[in-house]
C-alpha cells in the first residue's frame, strides 16, 4: 500500500485499487522523485495525470505545494482517490481536486479555466506511455498549460522505451529504478530559449 512519506500527511497509508489495472508508483520511486523535485514543490501547482491513487498529488500538497489536480478516467480509481482524501480529511480541501475524465478532456477543461501548472506528472499504463507522453506533451504545449520554468515528468517502463525525440519539449534527464524510469522535460520555447 502506498503511504505519504513526509509533510503534513506523513505516515498516512493510502488505499489502492484492487487488481492490476492500476499500478501505484512504488515508495522507492516516489522518494526518489520527490528528492529530485523537492525545491520545486513549495507553492507549486501540480497536475497528476493517470492519478490512480492520488498519491503523487497528496504527497505534493503534504510537502507544501499550493494545489494539486488529480485526473483519472477510471471509476475505481476515482473512488479510491476520494477514500484517500477522506483519510487525510481533505474531501472539501480546495487545494486537492479530482477530475474523473479522460486525460485529454481534463486538460482541455483546465486550459479553458486558465490553469497553469508548475509540475505535470503522468503515469500512464506502461504499454501506452510512449504514445500518451507524446500526445499529452503536444496538448500541454498547444494549450500553454505548463508554467514558465515548469517541468513535465513521465513515469514509464524501462522495457518500453520512451523516444524523447518525438516529445515536443526539451528532454532534461531520466532516472531508472529497476523496471521504472522517470523522464524529465521542460518547455523551453515558452521561456524564450
HELIX and SHEET records of a PDB file:
HELIX    1   1 UNK A   27  UNK A   41  1                                  15    
HELIX    2   2 UNK A   55  UNK A   62  1                                   8    
HELIX    3   3 UNK A   75  UNK A   87  1                                  13    
HELIX    4   4 UNK A  103  UNK A  112  1                                  10    
HELIX    5   5 UNK A  126  UNK A  128  5                                   3    
HELIX    6   6 UNK A  129  UNK A  142  1                                  14    
HELIX    7   7 UNK A  164  UNK A  166  5                                   3    
HELIX    8   8 UNK A  188  UNK A  191  5                                   4    
SHEET    1   A 7 UNK A  96  UNK A 100  0                                        
SHEET    2   A 7 UNK A  67  UNK A  72  1                                        
SHEET    3   A 7 UNK A  45  UNK A  49  1                                        
SHEET    4   A 7 UNK A 117  UNK A 122  1                                        
SHEET    5   A 7 UNK A 146  UNK A 157  1                                        
SHEET    6   A 7 UNK A 180  UNK A 186 -1                                        
SHEET    7   A 7 UNK A 170  UNK A 177 -1                                        
END                                                                             
